[in-house]
Amino acid sequence: MDSVLIVSCSGKGTDFFSELLNSAGFHHIAVTQSCGEARRLLLTRDYDLVVVNAPLRDESGENLSRQIASRGISQAMLVVKSEHFEAVSAVCEDDGVLTVAKPVNRAVFWSALKLAGASQNRLRRVQAENAKLKQKIEDIRVVDRAKCLLISHMSMSENDAHRFIEKQAMDMRLGKKEIAERILKTYEA
């Protein structure tokens, strides 16, 4: 994790979290004082971690944290007063928000930061795998469309169309998708 957004209306809270995050190696730290400002910043830029020091001037911070976590891009950490911790964490943790009770000591914050980092790394791996699978599905769709065209225009069976695409790919040292795209260009033009 590299970039952090701190959402806190308290100067003391902002200084505390900035100091801790700087000592943890975060150098790209942005600060805002309201949920509205945070939402505007998040429209233009993604952050690895968003620390919400609740309550804020315009809302409690729960909805912002849950919205951030549901987008799946940033890790959300919500810091709440200890008397509200149980109720807030019960609502927010199902959405993937890390909830920390105030007063925050350094050891607890470090532990939460480590958990946030581990979760973020896992999420990135899952997103990368998801992107690969989506690309494979798209490749299969292109090849299947090409096979349908070969079946209809060349009177091939499905197995013959499949073998034709594979053989062309091997002979031309190209991927099956590239061969399929050439077939689509030829017969869809």
FENWOGI-V186876 format. One record per helix or strand of 2 or more residues. SS is the DSSP state (H for helix, E for strand). FROM is the first residue (numbers start at 1). LEN is the number of residues. Records with the same first field share a line. If there is no record, write none. Layout:
BEGIN
SS: FROM-LEN + FROM-LEN
END
This chain:
BEGIN
E: 3-6 + 28-5 + 49-5 + 75-7 + 98-5
H: 11-13 + 35-10 + 62-10 + 82-14 + 106-49 + 158-15 + 176-13
END
